[in-house]
Amino acid sequence: MAATCIGRIITGVGRISGRECVIVANDATIKGGTYYPMTVKKHLRAQDIARQNNLPCVYMVDSGRRLPADAG
């Protein structure tokens, strides 16, 4: 999978079980995974590429992490 980490998400085209897919993964290690304008732009561009090429989108989400603000 060719990937780029700009805009705090990683996007790329790869194969899952032999099927080509657009993959979007949020980088939760940076600012808690906050979306910034460039993040949204990159996410929408990945979805547009998937739509134009009739590819499924796979979203990898890192959740379940307990943040310090949740402690209590």
All heavy atoms as TSV, in Angstrom:
chain	resi	resn	atom	element	x	y	z
A	1	MET	N	N	0.847	-1.176	0.000
A	1	MET	CA	C	0.000	0.000	0.000
A	1	MET	C	C	0.889	1.234	0.000
A	1	MET	O	O	1.738	1.394	0.860
A	1	MET	CB	C	-0.896	-0.024	1.235
A	1	MET	CG	C	-1.784	1.190	1.344
A	1	MET	SD	S	-2.994	1.028	2.661
A	1	MET	CE	C	-2.225	2.055	3.881
A	2	ALA	N	N	0.699	2.127	-0.943
A	2	ALA	CA	C	1.400	3.402	-0.940
A	2	ALA	C	C	0.638	4.340	-0.018
A	2	ALA	O	O	-0.569	4.490	-0.139
A	2	ALA	CB	C	1.444	3.971	-2.353
A	3	ALA	N	N	1.337	4.952	0.930
A	3	ALA	CA	C	0.647	5.785	1.920
A	3	ALA	C	C	1.383	7.093	2.131
A	3	ALA	O	O	2.587	7.172	1.947
A	3	ALA	CB	C	0.515	5.039	3.239
A	4	THR	N	N	0.642	8.090	2.515
A	4	THR	CA	C	1.189	9.393	2.839
A	4	THR	C	C	0.577	9.844	4.150
A	4	THR	O	O	-0.620	9.704	4.342
A	4	THR	CB	C	0.815	10.411	1.733
A	4	THR	OG1	O	1.223	9.886	0.493
A	4	THR	CG2	C	1.491	11.723	1.968
A	5	CYS	N	N	1.391	10.377	5.056
A	5	CYS	CA	C	0.875	10.850	6.336
A	5	CYS	C	C	0.954	12.368	6.387
A	5	CYS	O	O	1.906	12.933	6.909
A	5	CYS	CB	C	1.628	10.225	7.501
A	5	CYS	SG	S	0.899	10.643	9.097
A	6	ILE	N	N	-0.001	13.011	5.790
A	6	ILE	CA	C	-0.129	14.459	5.815
A	6	ILE	C	C	-1.587	14.736	6.146
A	6	ILE	O	O	-2.470	14.043	5.701
A	6	ILE	CB	C	0.233	15.096	4.457
A	6	ILE	CG1	C	1.683	14.777	4.105
A	6	ILE	CG2	C	-0.021	16.583	4.445
A	6	ILE	CD1	C	2.090	15.177	2.726
A	7	GLY	N	N	-1.853	15.762	6.916
A	7	GLY	CA	C	-3.231	16.047	7.268
A	7	GLY	C	C	-3.736	15.117	8.360
A	7	GLY	O	O	-4.924	14.982	8.561
A	8	ARG	N	N	-2.817	14.470	9.035
A	8	ARG	CA	C	-3.116	13.624	10.186
A	8	ARG	C	C	-3.956	12.385	9.887
A	8	ARG	O	O	-4.546	11.804	10.775
A	8	ARG	CB	C	-3.715	14.442	11.306
A	8	ARG	CG	C	-2.674	15.379	11.891
A	8	ARG	CD	C	-3.294	16.323	12.887
A	8	ARG	NE	N	-2.311	17.154	13.533
A	8	ARG	CZ	C	-1.678	18.180	12.983
A	8	ARG	NH1	N	-1.892	18.482	11.731
A	8	ARG	NH2	N	-0.819	18.889	13.661
A	9	ILE	N	N	-4.063	12.016	8.622
A	9	ILE	CA	C	-4.643	10.719	8.267
A	9	ILE	C	C	-3.736	10.067	7.232
A	9	ILE	O	O	-2.959	10.741	6.560
A	9	ILE	CB	C	-6.093	10.809	7.726
A	9	ILE	CG1	C	-6.184	11.620	6.438
A	9	ILE	CG2	C	-7.046	11.320	8.774
A	9	ILE	CD1	C	-7.541	11.528	5.764
A	10	ILE	N	N	-3.857	8.777	7.138
A	10	ILE	CA	C	-3.094	8.021	6.151
A	10	ILE	C	C	-4.102	7.489	5.142
A	10	ILE	O	O	-5.122	6.911	5.523
A	10	ILE	CB	C	-2.334	6.866	6.824
A	10	ILE	CG1	C	-1.364	7.429	7.869
A	10	ILE	CG2	C	-1.603	6.023	5.785
A	10	ILE	CD1	C	-0.792	6.391	8.788
A	11	THR	N	N	-3.831	7.726	3.878
A	11	THR	CA	C	-4.721	7.246	2.818
A	11	THR	C	C	-3.904	6.506	1.787
A	11	THR	O	O	-2.712	6.750	1.625
A	11	THR	CB	C	-5.465	8.405	2.126
A	11	THR	OG1	O	-4.521	9.262	1.490
A	11	THR	CG2	C	-6.289	9.213	3.114
A	12	GLY	N	N	-4.555	5.596	1.110
A	12	GLY	CA	C	-3.867	4.867	0.060
A	12	GLY	C	C	-4.799	3.902	-0.633
A	12	GLY	O	O	-5.952	3.733	-0.246
A	13	VAL	N	N	-4.284	3.293	-1.671
A	13	VAL	CA	C	-5.012	2.250	-2.383
A	13	VAL	C	C	-4.249	0.955	-2.145
A	13	VAL	O	O	-3.030	0.902	-2.307
A	13	VAL	CB	C	-5.107	2.554	-3.894
A	13	VAL	CG1	C	-5.790	1.419	-4.628
A	13	VAL	CG2	C	-5.850	3.864	-4.122
A	14	GLY	N	N	-4.973	-0.067	-1.702
A	14	GLY	CA	C	-4.340	-1.348	-1.418
A	14	GLY	C	C	-5.295	-2.482	-1.735
A	14	GLY	O	O	-6.411	-2.260	-2.194
A	15	ARG	N	N	-4.844	-3.694	-1.481
A	15	ARG	CA	C	-5.671	-4.878	-1.731
A	15	ARG	C	C	-6.004	-5.554	-0.407
A	15	ARG	O	O	-5.137	-5.757	0.426
A	15	ARG	CB	C	-4.946	-5.866	-2.631
A	15	ARG	CG	C	-4.815	-5.359	-4.040
A	15	ARG	CD	C	-4.327	-6.467	-4.967
A	15	ARG	NE	N	-4.195	-5.945	-6.306
A	15	ARG	CZ	C	-5.182	-5.914	-7.186
A	15	ARG	NH1	N	-6.363	-6.395	-6.870
A	15	ARG	NH2	N	-4.998	-5.418	-8.381
A	16	ILE	N	N	-7.270	-5.886	-0.256
A	16	ILE	CA	C	-7.748	-6.648	0.885
A	16	ILE	C	C	-8.450	-7.866	0.306
A	16	ILE	O	O	-9.410	-7.725	-0.458
A	16	ILE	CB	C	-8.701	-5.813	1.764
A	16	ILE	CG1	C	-7.965	-4.597	2.325
A	16	ILE	CG2	C	-9.287	-6.676	2.878
A	16	ILE	CD1	C	-8.829	-3.639	3.104
A	17	SER	N	N	-7.967	-9.041	0.667
A	17	SER	CA	C	-8.493	-10.304	0.127
A	17	SER	C	C	-8.570	-10.263	-1.399
A	17	SER	O	O	-9.550	-10.704	-1.999
A	17	SER	CB	C	-9.872	-10.609	0.725
A	17	SER	OG	O	-9.771	-10.814	2.112
A	18	GLY	N	N	-7.557	-9.667	-2.010
A	18	GLY	CA	C	-7.477	-9.626	-3.461
A	18	GLY	C	C	-8.266	-8.515	-4.132
A	18	GLY	O	O	-8.186	-8.341	-5.335
A	19	ARG	N	N	-9.043	-7.756	-3.358
A	19	ARG	CA	C	-9.867	-6.687	-3.937
A	19	ARG	C	C	-9.238	-5.329	-3.661
A	19	ARG	O	O	-8.892	-5.018	-2.524
A	19	ARG	CB	C	-11.269	-6.718	-3.337
A	19	ARG	CG	C	-12.154	-5.653	-3.948
A	19	ARG	CD	C	-13.590	-5.958	-3.801
A	19	ARG	NE	N	-14.351	-4.930	-4.499
A	19	ARG	CZ	C	-15.623	-4.757	-4.378
A	19	ARG	NH1	N	-16.318	-5.569	-3.600
A	19	ARG	NH2	N	-16.246	-3.815	-5.028
A	20	GLU	N	N	-9.078	-4.534	-4.717
A	20	GLU	CA	C	-8.508	-3.209	-4.573
A	20	GLU	C	C	-9.467	-2.317	-3.807
A	20	GLU	O	O	-10.679	-2.298	-4.079
A	20	GLU	CB	C	-8.202	-2.628	-5.949
A	20	GLU	CG	C	-7.136	-1.576	-5.927
A	20	GLU	CD	C	-6.621	-1.258	-7.317
A	20	GLU	OE1	O	-7.439	-1.108	-8.235
A	20	GLU	OE2	O	-5.395	-1.160	-7.466
A	21	CYS	N	N	-8.949	-1.567	-2.835
A	21	CYS	CA	C	-9.765	-0.701	-1.968
A	21	CYS	C	C	-9.025	0.603	-1.698
A	21	CYS	O	O	-7.801	0.654	-1.743
A	21	CYS	CB	C	-9.994	-1.361	-0.608
A	21	CYS	SG	S	-10.726	-2.975	-0.633
A	22	VAL	N	N	-9.779	1.635	-1.373
A	22	VAL	CA	C	-9.203	2.856	-0.825
A	22	VAL	C	C	-9.238	2.690	0.689
A	22	VAL	O	O	-10.256	2.323	1.263
A	22	VAL	CB	C	-9.991	4.107	-1.270
A	22	VAL	CG1	C	-9.524	5.335	-0.498
A	22	VAL	CG2	C	-9.816	4.339	-2.757
A	23	ILE	N	N	-8.087	2.941	1.320
A	23	ILE	CA	C	-7.970	2.769	2.764
A	23	ILE	C	C	-7.704	4.123	3.395
A	23	ILE	O	O	-6.841	4.872	2.932
A	23	ILE	CB	C	-6.842	1.774	3.099
A	23	ILE	CG1	C	-7.139	0.425	2.430
A	23	ILE	CG2	C	-6.675	1.628	4.608
A	23	ILE	CD1	C	-5.985	-0.521	2.393
A	24	VAL	N	N	-8.466	4.441	4.439
A	24	VAL	CA	C	-8.319	5.700	5.181
A	24	VAL	C	C	-8.124	5.333	6.645
A	24	VAL	O	O	-8.934	4.615	7.217
A	24	VAL	CB	C	-9.565	6.600	5.018
A	24	VAL	CG1	C	-9.403	7.878	5.817
A	24	VAL	CG2	C	-9.819	6.920	3.557
A	25	ALA	N	N	-7.035	5.832	7.235
A	25	ALA	CA	C	-6.761	5.562	8.644
A	25	ALA	C	C	-6.437	6.872	9.352
A	25	ALA	O	O	-5.549	7.610	8.925
A	25	ALA	CB	C	-5.602	4.587	8.783
A	26	ASN	N	N	-7.170	7.147	10.415
A	26	ASN	CA	C	-6.935	8.340	11.208
A	26	ASN	C	C	-5.761	8.086	12.138
A	26	ASN	O	O	-5.654	7.035	12.755
A	26	ASN	CB	C	-8.195	8.667	12.021
A	26	ASN	CG	C	-8.114	10.008	12.709
A	26	ASN	OD1	O	-7.213	10.789	12.459
A	26	ASN	ND2	N	-9.060	10.275	13.581
A	27	ASP	N	N	-4.868	9.052	12.254
A	27	ASP	CA	C	-3.716	8.941	13.146
A	27	ASP	C	C	-4.083	9.524	14.505
A	27	ASP	O	O	-3.971	10.718	14.732
A	27	ASP	CB	C	-2.513	9.661	12.548
A	27	ASP	CG	C	-1.246	9.451	13.349
A	27	ASP	OD1	O	-1.309	8.819	14.427
A	27	ASP	OD2	O	-0.188	9.912	12.896
A	28	ALA	N	N	-4.557	8.675	15.405
A	28	ALA	CA	C	-5.034	9.127	16.710
A	28	ALA	C	C	-3.903	9.515	17.652
A	28	ALA	O	O	-4.149	10.055	18.729
A	28	ALA	CB	C	-5.889	8.043	17.353
A	29	THR	N	N	-2.648	9.263	17.259
A	29	THR	CA	C	-1.528	9.617	18.135
A	29	THR	C	C	-1.207	11.102	18.075
A	29	THR	O	O	-0.453	11.594	18.898
A	29	THR	CB	C	-0.260	8.812	17.767
A	29	THR	OG1	O	0.153	9.171	16.443
A	29	THR	CG2	C	-0.522	7.324	17.849
A	30	ILE	N	N	-1.761	11.807	17.110
A	30	ILE	CA	C	-1.496	13.242	16.966
A	30	ILE	C	C	-2.747	14.007	17.352
A	30	ILE	O	O	-3.792	13.876	16.720
A	30	ILE	CB	C	-1.083	13.599	15.522
A	30	ILE	CG1	C	0.164	12.807	15.138
A	30	ILE	CG2	C	-0.842	15.083	15.378
A	30	ILE	CD1	C	0.574	12.949	13.703
A	31	LYS	N	N	-2.654	14.767	18.424
A	31	LYS	CA	C	-3.765	15.611	18.903
A	31	LYS	C	C	-5.060	14.832	19.069
A	31	LYS	O	O	-6.145	15.319	18.758
A	31	LYS	CB	C	-3.989	16.794	17.974
A	31	LYS	CG	C	-2.774	17.660	17.758
A	31	LYS	CD	C	-2.897	18.932	18.512
A	31	LYS	CE	C	-1.717	19.826	18.168
A	31	LYS	NZ	N	-1.455	20.792	19.139
A	32	GLY	N	N	-4.975	13.589	19.497
A	32	GLY	CA	C	-6.161	12.773	19.748
A	32	GLY	C	C	-6.972	12.454	18.509
A	32	GLY	O	O	-8.146	12.132	18.591
A	33	GLY	N	N	-6.356	12.534	17.323
A	33	GLY	CA	C	-7.058	12.223	16.088
A	33	GLY	C	C	-7.932	13.356	15.577
A	33	GLY	O	O	-8.805	13.149	14.741
A	34	THR	N	N	-7.689	14.558	16.069
A	34	THR	CA	C	-8.482	15.727	15.668
A	34	THR	C	C	-8.421	15.952	14.155
A	34	THR	O	O	-7.367	15.810	13.549
A	34	THR	CB	C	-7.946	16.989	16.378
A	34	THR	OG1	O	-7.977	16.759	17.780
A	34	THR	CG2	C	-8.761	18.214	16.035
A	35	TYR	N	N	-9.560	16.273	13.571
A	35	TYR	CA	C	-9.612	16.596	12.142
A	35	TYR	C	C	-9.389	18.098	11.955
A	35	TYR	O	O	-10.034	18.915	12.595
A	35	TYR	CB	C	-10.975	16.212	11.558
A	35	TYR	CG	C	-11.018	14.845	10.936
A	35	TYR	CD1	C	-10.453	13.749	11.564
A	35	TYR	CD2	C	-11.637	14.640	9.715
A	35	TYR	CE1	C	-10.499	12.486	10.983
A	35	TYR	CE2	C	-11.686	13.386	9.139
A	35	TYR	CZ	C	-11.115	12.318	9.778
A	35	TYR	OH	O	-11.163	11.080	9.191
A	36	TYR	N	N	-8.483	18.441	11.072
A	36	TYR	CA	C	-8.191	19.819	10.703
A	36	TYR	C	C	-8.657	20.021	9.262
A	36	TYR	O	O	-8.983	19.051	8.573
A	36	TYR	CB	C	-6.687	20.081	10.829
A	36	TYR	CG	C	-6.221	20.067	12.267
A	36	TYR	CD1	C	-5.764	18.891	12.855
A	36	TYR	CD2	C	-6.266	21.216	13.038
A	36	TYR	CE1	C	-5.357	18.875	14.178
A	36	TYR	CE2	C	-5.861	21.207	14.357
A	36	TYR	CZ	C	-5.402	20.032	14.922
A	36	TYR	OH	O	-5.003	20.013	16.225
A	37	PRO	N	N	-8.693	21.263	8.768
A	37	PRO	CA	C	-9.149	21.479	7.392
A	37	PRO	C	C	-8.424	20.605	6.359
A	37	PRO	O	O	-9.051	20.049	5.461
A	37	PRO	CB	C	-8.891	22.970	7.159
A	37	PRO	CG	C	-9.065	23.572	8.523
A	37	PRO	CD	C	-8.469	22.547	9.462
A	38	MET	N	N	-7.107	20.436	6.496
A	38	MET	CA	C	-6.366	19.603	5.548
A	38	MET	C	C	-6.766	18.131	5.701
A	38	MET	O	O	-6.816	17.381	4.715
A	38	MET	CB	C	-4.859	19.753	5.752
A	38	MET	CG	C	-4.034	18.885	4.813
A	38	MET	SD	S	-4.363	19.153	3.045
A	38	MET	CE	C	-3.517	20.683	2.787
A	39	THR	N	N	-7.074	17.713	6.927
A	39	THR	CA	C	-7.508	16.339	7.166
A	39	THR	C	C	-8.808	16.060	6.424
A	39	THR	O	O	-8.953	15.037	5.754
A	39	THR	CB	C	-7.719	16.098	8.678
A	39	THR	OG1	O	-6.615	16.621	9.405
A	39	THR	CG2	C	-7.869	14.632	8.984
A	40	VAL	N	N	-9.749	16.977	6.542
A	40	VAL	CA	C	-11.050	16.821	5.878
A	40	VAL	C	C	-10.863	16.803	4.363
A	40	VAL	O	O	-11.433	15.963	3.665
A	40	VAL	CB	C	-12.030	17.945	6.300
A	40	VAL	CG1	C	-13.312	17.881	5.498
A	40	VAL	CG2	C	-12.310	17.866	7.792
A	41	LYS	N	N	-10.031	17.715	3.868
A	41	LYS	CA	C	-9.780	17.784	2.427
A	41	LYS	C	C	-9.199	16.464	1.907
A	41	LYS	O	O	-9.632	15.934	0.879
A	41	LYS	CB	C	-8.812	18.936	2.126
A	41	LYS	CG	C	-8.527	19.147	0.666
A	41	LYS	CD	C	-7.623	20.363	0.474
A	41	LYS	CE	C	-7.324	20.567	-0.998
A	41	LYS	NZ	N	-6.469	21.738	-1.215
A	42	LYS	N	N	-8.250	15.917	2.647
A	42	LYS	CA	C	-7.621	14.665	2.245
A	42	LYS	C	C	-8.608	13.491	2.323
A	42	LYS	O	O	-8.639	12.641	1.437
A	42	LYS	CB	C	-6.411	14.402	3.132
A	42	LYS	CG	C	-5.570	13.264	2.662
A	42	LYS	CD	C	-4.286	13.193	3.442
A	42	LYS	CE	C	-3.460	12.024	2.969
A	42	LYS	NZ	N	-2.244	11.863	3.738
A	43	HIS	N	N	-9.420	13.459	3.379
A	43	HIS	CA	C	-10.413	12.395	3.539
A	43	HIS	C	C	-11.425	12.434	2.386
A	43	HIS	O	O	-11.738	11.403	1.783
A	43	HIS	CB	C	-11.117	12.564	4.881
A	43	HIS	CG	C	-11.885	11.371	5.319
A	43	HIS	ND1	N	-12.030	11.029	6.628
A	43	HIS	CD2	C	-12.568	10.429	4.633
A	43	HIS	CE1	C	-12.761	9.932	6.722
A	43	HIS	NE2	N	-13.097	9.555	5.527
A	44	LEU	N	N	-11.934	13.622	2.067
A	44	LEU	CA	C	-12.896	13.761	0.973
A	44	LEU	C	C	-12.278	13.400	-0.372
A	44	LEU	O	O	-12.934	12.808	-1.230
A	44	LEU	CB	C	-13.468	15.170	0.943
A	44	LEU	CG	C	-14.367	15.541	2.128
A	44	LEU	CD1	C	-14.763	17.010	2.060
A	44	LEU	CD2	C	-15.597	14.654	2.177
A	45	ARG	N	N	-11.004	13.743	-0.560
A	45	ARG	CA	C	-10.324	13.401	-1.813
A	45	ARG	C	C	-10.221	11.880	-1.955
A	45	ARG	O	O	-10.442	11.326	-3.037
A	45	ARG	CB	C	-8.939	14.030	-1.867
A	45	ARG	CG	C	-8.263	13.838	-3.206
A	45	ARG	CD	C	-6.948	14.621	-3.281
A	45	ARG	NE	N	-6.372	14.662	-4.588
A	45	ARG	CZ	C	-5.814	13.628	-5.228
A	45	ARG	NH1	N	-5.809	12.447	-4.677
A	45	ARG	NH2	N	-5.279	13.767	-6.424
A	46	ALA	N	N	-9.891	11.187	-0.868
A	46	ALA	CA	C	-9.804	9.719	-0.909
A	46	ALA	C	C	-11.169	9.117	-1.260
A	46	ALA	O	O	-11.255	8.188	-2.071
A	46	ALA	CB	C	-9.311	9.183	0.434
A	47	GLN	N	N	-12.240	9.651	-0.669
A	47	GLN	CA	C	-13.584	9.159	-0.986
A	47	GLN	C	C	-13.932	9.424	-2.446
A	47	GLN	O	O	-14.563	8.590	-3.100
A	47	GLN	CB	C	-14.618	9.821	-0.080
A	47	GLN	CG	C	-14.568	9.332	1.345
A	47	GLN	CD	C	-15.574	10.035	2.226
A	47	GLN	OE1	O	-15.826	11.233	2.081
A	47	GLN	NE2	N	-16.152	9.297	3.150
A	48	ASP	N	N	-13.531	10.578	-2.950
A	48	ASP	CA	C	-13.818	10.919	-4.348
A	48	ASP	C	C	-13.082	9.976	-5.295
A	48	ASP	O	O	-13.649	9.521	-6.300
A	48	ASP	CB	C	-13.432	12.373	-4.612
A	48	ASP	CG	C	-14.037	12.912	-5.887
A	48	ASP	OD1	O	-15.218	12.578	-6.171
A	48	ASP	OD2	O	-13.352	13.666	-6.599
A	49	ILE	N	N	-11.837	9.658	-4.984
A	49	ILE	CA	C	-11.070	8.714	-5.809
A	49	ILE	C	C	-11.751	7.355	-5.804
A	49	ILE	O	O	-11.877	6.696	-6.839
A	49	ILE	CB	C	-9.622	8.628	-5.310
A	49	ILE	CG1	C	-8.884	9.931	-5.652
A	49	ILE	CG2	C	-8.897	7.415	-5.897
A	49	ILE	CD1	C	-7.531	10.082	-4.993
A	50	ALA	N	N	-12.227	6.929	-4.617
A	50	ALA	CA	C	-12.926	5.645	-4.521
A	50	ALA	C	C	-14.196	5.656	-5.379
A	50	ALA	O	O	-14.472	4.704	-6.114
A	50	ALA	CB	C	-13.274	5.338	-3.070
A	51	ARG	N	N	-14.945	6.742	-5.296
A	51	ARG	CA	C	-16.193	6.841	-6.067
A	51	ARG	C	C	-15.913	6.826	-7.566
A	51	ARG	O	O	-16.558	6.099	-8.325
A	51	ARG	CB	C	-16.947	8.120	-5.687
A	51	ARG	CG	C	-18.293	8.268	-6.401
A	51	ARG	CD	C	-18.962	9.600	-6.121
A	51	ARG	NE	N	-18.102	10.745	-6.372
A	51	ARG	CZ	C	-17.837	11.249	-7.574
A	51	ARG	NH1	N	-18.364	10.707	-8.652
A	51	ARG	NH2	N	-17.056	12.290	-7.710
A	52	GLN	N	N	-14.933	7.601	-8.001
A	52	GLN	CA	C	-14.601	7.679	-9.423
A	52	GLN	C	C	-14.144	6.339	-9.990
A	52	GLN	O	O	-14.346	6.051	-11.163
A	52	GLN	CB	C	-13.501	8.721	-9.653
A	52	GLN	CG	C	-13.952	10.136	-9.452
A	52	GLN	CD	C	-12.792	11.121	-9.502
A	52	GLN	OE1	O	-11.646	10.747	-9.739
A	52	GLN	NE2	N	-13.093	12.391	-9.255
A	53	ASN	N	N	-13.514	5.523	-9.140
A	53	ASN	CA	C	-12.969	4.241	-9.590
A	53	ASN	C	C	-13.781	3.044	-9.117
A	53	ASN	O	O	-13.340	1.903	-9.251
A	53	ASN	CB	C	-11.519	4.120	-9.121
A	53	ASN	CG	C	-10.627	5.128	-9.806
A	53	ASN	OD1	O	-10.281	4.963	-10.961
A	53	ASN	ND2	N	-10.309	6.209	-9.116
A	54	ASN	N	N	-14.969	3.321	-8.564
A	54	ASN	CA	C	-15.871	2.271	-8.097
A	54	ASN	C	C	-15.170	1.301	-7.125
A	54	ASN	O	O	-15.278	0.090	-7.248
A	54	ASN	CB	C	-16.476	1.514	-9.276
A	54	ASN	CG	C	-17.727	0.757	-8.878
A	54	ASN	OD1	O	-18.437	1.165	-7.973
A	54	ASN	ND2	N	-17.980	-0.348	-9.547
A	55	LEU	N	N	-14.432	1.885	-6.173
A	55	LEU	CA	C	-13.705	1.089	-5.184
A	55	LEU	C	C	-14.366	1.231	-3.818
A	55	LEU	O	O	-14.845	2.316	-3.467
A	55	LEU	CB	C	-12.254	1.577	-5.063
A	55	LEU	CG	C	-11.381	1.464	-6.298
A	55	LEU	CD1	C	-10.030	2.121	-6.058
A	55	LEU	CD2	C	-11.207	0.013	-6.681
A	56	PRO	N	N	-14.372	0.175	-3.027
A	56	PRO	CA	C	-14.884	0.302	-1.664
A	56	PRO	C	C	-13.895	1.086	-0.811
A	56	PRO	O	O	-12.695	1.096	-1.084
A	56	PRO	CB	C	-14.988	-1.145	-1.182
A	56	PRO	CG	C	-14.042	-1.911	-2.030
A	56	PRO	CD	C	-13.980	-1.196	-3.349
A	57	CYS	N	N	-14.408	1.762	0.217
A	57	CYS	CA	C	-13.575	2.481	1.190
A	57	CYS	C	C	-13.524	1.664	2.468
A	57	CYS	O	O	-14.550	1.201	2.954
A	57	CYS	CB	C	-14.154	3.844	1.522
A	57	CYS	SG	S	-13.925	5.067	0.251
A	58	VAL	N	N	-12.332	1.530	3.012
A	58	VAL	CA	C	-12.148	0.870	4.299
A	58	VAL	C	C	-11.584	1.915	5.245
A	58	VAL	O	O	-10.575	2.561	4.946
A	58	VAL	CB	C	-11.184	-0.331	4.181
A	58	VAL	CG1	C	-10.914	-0.936	5.541
A	58	VAL	CG2	C	-11.751	-1.364	3.223
A	59	TYR	N	N	-12.265	2.105	6.371
A	59	TYR	CA	C	-11.844	3.086	7.364
A	59	TYR	C	C	-11.295	2.362	8.579
A	59	TYR	O	O	-11.986	1.538	9.179
A	59	TYR	CB	C	-13.017	3.974	7.777
A	59	TYR	CG	C	-13.608	4.713	6.613
A	59	TYR	CD1	C	-14.735	4.242	5.968
A	59	TYR	CD2	C	-13.006	5.861	6.127
A	59	TYR	CE1	C	-15.263	4.897	4.871
A	59	TYR	CE2	C	-13.527	6.533	5.030
A	59	TYR	CZ	C	-14.659	6.046	4.416
A	59	TYR	OH	O	-15.174	6.685	3.335
A	60	MET	N	N	-10.062	2.662	8.921
A	60	MET	CA	C	-9.446	2.074	10.107
A	60	MET	C	C	-9.518	3.109	11.219
A	60	MET	O	O	-8.991	4.213	11.078
A	60	MET	CB	C	-8.009	1.671	9.799
A	60	MET	CG	C	-7.938	0.636	8.698
A	60	MET	SD	S	-6.272	0.211	8.215
A	60	MET	CE	C	-5.745	-0.659	9.662
A	61	VAL	N	N	-10.198	2.752	12.298
A	61	VAL	CA	C	-10.436	3.688	13.392
A	61	VAL	C	C	-9.805	3.139	14.661
A	61	VAL	O	O	-10.066	2.008	15.055
A	61	VAL	CB	C	-11.951	3.909	13.603
A	61	VAL	CG1	C	-12.203	4.868	14.749
A	61	VAL	CG2	C	-12.596	4.414	12.323
A	62	ASP	N	N	-8.981	3.952	15.274
A	62	ASP	CA	C	-8.376	3.593	16.555
A	62	ASP	C	C	-9.240	4.199	17.654
A	62	ASP	O	O	-9.221	5.397	17.877
A	62	ASP	CB	C	-6.958	4.141	16.620
A	62	ASP	CG	C	-6.263	3.814	17.931
A	62	ASP	OD1	O	-6.766	2.953	18.670
A	62	ASP	OD2	O	-5.209	4.414	18.198
A	63	SER	N	N	-10.054	3.384	18.285
A	63	SER	CA	C	-10.912	3.887	19.348
A	63	SER	C	C	-10.779	2.990	20.566
A	63	SER	O	O	-10.155	1.939	20.518
A	63	SER	CB	C	-12.370	3.951	18.890
A	63	SER	OG	O	-12.827	2.650	18.610
A	64	GLY	N	N	-11.378	3.409	21.648
A	64	GLY	CA	C	-11.334	2.625	22.861
A	64	GLY	C	C	-10.206	3.036	23.783
A	64	GLY	O	O	-10.041	2.489	24.862
A	65	ARG	N	N	-9.442	4.014	23.378
A	65	ARG	CA	C	-8.360	4.513	24.218
A	65	ARG	C	C	-8.947	5.444	25.268
A	65	ARG	O	O	-9.741	6.307	24.972
A	65	ARG	CB	C	-7.346	5.264	23.355
A	65	ARG	CG	C	-6.075	5.586	24.082
A	65	ARG	CD	C	-5.080	6.225	23.165
A	65	ARG	NE	N	-4.699	5.247	22.145
A	65	ARG	CZ	C	-3.915	5.555	21.121
A	65	ARG	NH1	N	-3.492	6.765	20.966
A	65	ARG	NH2	N	-3.599	4.642	20.243
A	66	ARG	N	N	-8.540	5.275	26.474
A	66	ARG	CA	C	-9.053	6.130	27.556
A	66	ARG	C	C	-8.164	7.355	27.682
A	66	ARG	O	O	-6.980	7.251	27.997
A	66	ARG	CB	C	-9.097	5.366	28.865
A	66	ARG	CG	C	-9.768	6.122	29.952
A	66	ARG	CD	C	-9.882	5.280	31.185
A	66	ARG	NE	N	-10.464	6.083	32.239
A	66	ARG	CZ	C	-11.203	5.613	33.187
A	66	ARG	NH1	N	-11.478	4.339	33.232
A	66	ARG	NH2	N	-11.678	6.401	34.111
A	67	LEU	N	N	-8.715	8.527	27.431
A	67	LEU	CA	C	-7.968	9.780	27.522
A	67	LEU	C	C	-7.979	10.270	28.967
A	67	LEU	O	O	-8.924	9.997	29.719
A	67	LEU	CB	C	-8.590	10.823	26.603
A	67	LEU	CG	C	-8.604	10.461	25.111
A	67	LEU	CD1	C	-9.341	11.530	24.314
A	67	LEU	CD2	C	-7.196	10.300	24.597
A	68	PRO	N	N	-6.952	11.026	29.377
A	68	PRO	CA	C	-6.891	11.518	30.768
A	68	PRO	C	C	-8.142	12.293	31.196
A	68	PRO	O	O	-8.546	12.216	32.337
A	68	PRO	CB	C	-5.665	12.430	30.772
A	68	PRO	CG	C	-4.831	11.915	29.658
A	68	PRO	CD	C	-5.786	11.384	28.622
A	69	ALA	N	N	-8.775	13.015	30.281
A	69	ALA	CA	C	-9.981	13.787	30.616
A	69	ALA	C	C	-11.152	12.864	31.008
A	69	ALA	O	O	-12.077	13.278	31.690
A	69	ALA	CB	C	-10.387	14.670	29.458
A	70	ASP	N	N	-11.089	11.595	30.583
A	70	ASP	CA	C	-12.136	10.637	30.893
A	70	ASP	C	C	-11.945	9.993	32.270
A	70	ASP	O	O	-12.830	9.318	32.770
A	70	ASP	CB	C	-12.191	9.527	29.846
A	70	ASP	CG	C	-12.597	10.045	28.485
A	70	ASP	OD1	O	-13.214	11.126	28.429
A	70	ASP	OD2	O	-12.289	9.389	27.489
A	71	ALA	N	N	-10.770	10.159	32.828
A	71	ALA	CA	C	-10.475	9.532	34.119
A	71	ALA	C	C	-11.304	10.203	35.206
A	71	ALA	O	O	-11.474	11.400	35.242
A	71	ALA	CB	C	-8.999	9.639	34.447
A	72	GLY	N	N	-11.821	9.408	36.079
A	72	GLY	CA	C	-12.546	10.064	37.163
A	72	GLY	C	C	-13.606	9.247	37.686
A	72	GLY	O	O	-14.252	9.123	38.539
